Every structure is written in structure tokens, then in C-alpha cells.
Amino acid sequence: MADLLDAVDFSAVEALNQQPGHSLQNALKQGYREDDGLYLESDTDEQLLIHIPFNTACKLSGLVIKSTKEGQAPKRVKLFVNQPTIGFSEAADAAGVQEFDLSEEDLAGGQLQLKLVKFTKVNCLTIFIESNQGDEDTTIVQKLALFGSSGDSFNVAAIKDVSKEEK
């Protein structure tokens, strides 16, 4: 599956609780995310809430979360689909569409497999990093990458709307 970087709407990407000098762009943007010296870091505690909207509906098949900062690497991660306004308390209380307890091996840069049936028409992916490996004050992510396909979904609603207009 393809890297979905081109499908990301960078004008609306957002990370809540990020340090000003270590923003989401460092972990998500091409070129930046390949440099381990650039990273996303949480600010007031270990939690991060990352909203990644897409320009078109996507089918997600894989996710890379890389961090070599052992104790500060993400541990508990929840994924939410099409909930761009979800906040910290809601994310903490709700069950994610898919959840991971990441190991050091998972954080080495390999792709985590997503349940394809749960990630078929994704307009916005929210990644909630709930905790980190060493119970540290802040969490560090060096690379975030999303894999799947974009723009090839069949929008039945749009066809129905067109047929209504013709009558």
C-alpha cells in the first residue's frame, strides 16, 4: 500500500499538547520525519491528541509510529476515525476503533497493521497517545506515517444527490 502523505490536509493537521518547538510537522512531513533529530514532543504531560484530516476519503492499512527515545516512546495508543473534535477526556474514556500497546520492536519504524474493515472511509484519523514506555513526563514521536489508498472510494451519497437534482 502507498504512503498517504499526499492525501493529508496539512492546513488542518493538529496536535494538542505539543511543545511549540517540537511540533507534529517534525514527525509527519516528508524529509522532517526521516531526521531523528526532529520530533514531536508532548508538553504538559505524556499525552498527545493528533488529528490528521485527509483531502479525500482514504482506506488505511498501516501506521508507523517511530520513537527511539526508550522511556519517552509511546506505549498505549488509541485510534479514532472521523472524530475531528474529540478531546482528551473523551479519548481517554472511549474505546478506540483500534488500540495498541506498543513494544520497542513496534517503535523501531515497522508498520503496524490496521483492521482494514474499520478504516475504509477515513476523512480524519485521530491518534491518541495515552501513555509512554517509561512513565516519563513527556512523550516523543520521531516519525508518523500512514499507509493505504486514497480517492478510489465510491461515494453513493453523491450519486443520489445528483439524481435528486435532475428531477
PLY file of the C-alpha trace (Angstrom):
ply
format ascii 1.0
element vertex 167
property float x
property float y
property float z
element edge 166
property int vertex1
property int vertex2
end_header
0.00 0.00 0.00
1.06 3.57 -0.66
2.26 6.23 1.75
-0.73 8.59 2.22
1.37 11.72 2.75
-0.06 13.40 -0.37
-3.62 12.84 0.89
-3.00 14.63 4.23
-4.62 18.08 4.54
-1.64 19.79 6.18
-3.56 23.07 6.62
-5.85 21.36 9.15
-3.45 18.91 10.86
-3.39 19.45 14.61
-1.64 18.05 17.68
-2.97 19.01 21.10
-0.47 19.29 23.97
2.57 19.61 21.67
5.65 21.61 22.61
5.96 24.73 20.44
9.48 23.85 19.23
8.69 20.17 18.67
5.51 20.13 16.60
3.63 17.48 14.66
5.16 18.70 11.37
8.52 17.27 12.52
7.10 13.74 12.75
4.67 13.86 9.82
6.21 15.85 6.95
8.38 14.22 4.30
12.08 14.86 4.93
11.47 16.03 8.50
10.21 12.63 9.64
13.34 10.91 8.30
15.54 13.04 10.60
15.59 11.51 14.10
16.81 14.86 15.45
13.42 16.40 14.59
10.46 15.11 16.57
7.05 15.74 18.07
7.07 16.08 21.86
4.20 16.43 24.29
4.18 19.48 26.53
2.48 19.38 29.95
2.18 15.59 30.34
2.74 12.38 28.38
-0.48 12.56 26.36
-0.82 13.70 22.75
-4.00 14.02 20.69
-3.23 14.13 16.97
-5.87 14.93 14.33
-4.88 14.09 10.74
-7.53 15.09 8.18
-7.34 13.92 4.56
-8.21 15.70 1.30
-10.26 12.69 0.24
-11.67 9.58 1.91
-8.91 7.03 2.48
-8.63 3.35 3.23
-5.95 2.86 5.86
-4.00 -0.37 6.12
-0.92 0.55 8.14
0.57 3.03 10.57
4.18 3.74 11.53
4.92 5.28 14.93
8.68 5.53 15.39
10.48 6.61 18.54
13.96 5.61 19.69
13.64 7.60 22.95
13.06 4.48 25.08
11.26 5.82 28.18
9.56 8.63 26.25
8.33 6.45 23.39
4.55 5.97 23.10
3.07 2.92 24.77
-0.75 2.98 24.84
-2.24 4.28 21.59
-5.90 4.53 20.52
-7.08 5.29 17.01
-10.38 7.06 16.22
-11.97 7.50 12.79
-13.85 10.62 11.62
-13.97 12.27 15.07
-12.02 15.51 14.45
-13.41 17.24 17.55
-12.75 14.51 20.12
-10.95 15.81 23.21
-8.60 14.29 25.78
-11.25 13.16 28.28
-13.45 11.62 25.56
-10.47 9.84 24.01
-9.37 8.52 27.39
-12.86 7.23 28.26
-13.88 5.83 24.86
-12.72 2.65 23.19
-10.70 3.31 20.07
-11.53 1.77 16.70
-8.20 0.01 17.20
-5.83 0.12 20.17
-2.18 -0.78 20.58
0.19 -1.41 23.46
3.43 -0.69 21.63
6.64 -2.62 22.24
10.19 -1.43 21.48
10.01 -3.58 18.35
6.80 -1.81 17.21
8.53 1.57 17.70
11.54 0.73 15.52
9.78 2.06 12.41
7.93 -1.02 11.21
4.35 -0.82 10.02
1.53 -1.64 12.44
-1.28 -3.42 10.60
-4.71 -1.82 10.85
-8.03 -3.71 10.69
-8.98 -2.82 7.14
-12.75 -3.14 7.71
-12.61 -0.45 10.40
-10.57 2.02 8.32
-12.35 2.12 4.94
-13.79 5.65 4.62
-11.47 7.74 6.73
-11.73 11.51 6.36
-9.89 12.19 9.61
-7.71 9.91 11.73
-7.23 10.80 15.39
-4.30 9.24 17.22
-4.49 9.40 21.00
-1.20 8.64 22.72
-2.33 7.87 26.23
0.94 6.87 27.90
4.62 6.25 27.27
7.02 3.38 27.89
8.76 4.72 31.00
6.04 6.78 32.67
8.08 9.88 31.73
6.80 13.48 31.86
6.73 13.87 28.07
6.32 11.61 25.04
8.44 11.78 21.88
7.45 10.62 18.37
10.08 10.87 15.64
8.03 9.59 12.72
4.35 9.15 11.89
3.40 7.62 8.55
0.07 6.35 7.23
-0.36 3.73 4.54
-3.31 2.72 2.41
-5.13 4.06 -0.63
-6.94 7.32 -1.29
-9.54 8.73 -3.62
-10.80 5.46 -5.03
-13.81 5.16 -2.77
-17.25 5.10 -4.36
-19.48 7.81 -2.92
-23.06 6.54 -3.24
-24.48 9.63 -1.48
-23.11 11.93 -4.16
-24.82 9.92 -6.89
-28.16 10.01 -5.05
-27.82 13.81 -4.68
-27.26 14.22 -8.42
-30.28 12.09 -9.29
-32.47 14.16 -6.96
-31.35 17.37 -8.67
-32.32 16.08 -12.09
-36.00 15.60 -11.16
0 1
1 2
2 3
3 4
4 5
5 6
6 7
7 8
8 9
9 10
10 11
11 12
12 13
13 14
14 15
15 16
16 17
17 18
18 19
19 20
20 21
21 22
22 23
23 24
24 25
25 26
26 27
27 28
28 29
29 30
30 31
31 32
32 33
33 34
34 35
35 36
36 37
37 38
38 39
39 40
40 41
41 42
42 43
43 44
44 45
45 46
46 47
47 48
48 49
49 50
50 51
51 52
52 53
53 54
54 55
55 56
56 57
57 58
58 59
59 60
60 61
61 62
62 63
63 64
64 65
65 66
66 67
67 68
68 69
69 70
70 71
71 72
72 73
73 74
74 75
75 76
76 77
77 78
78 79
79 80
80 81
81 82
82 83
83 84
84 85
85 86
86 87
87 88
88 89
89 90
90 91
91 92
92 93
93 94
94 95
95 96
96 97
97 98
98 99
99 100
100 101
101 102
102 103
103 104
104 105
105 106
106 107
107 108
108 109
109 110
110 111
111 112
112 113
113 114
114 115
115 116
116 117
117 118
118 119
119 120
120 121
121 122
122 123
123 124
124 125
125 126
126 127
127 128
128 129
129 130
130 131
131 132
132 133
133 134
134 135
135 136
136 137
137 138
138 139
139 140
140 141
141 142
142 143
143 144
144 145
145 146
146 147
147 148
148 149
149 150
150 151
151 152
152 153
153 154
154 155
155 156
156 157
157 158
158 159
159 160
160 161
161 162
162 163
163 164
164 165
165 166
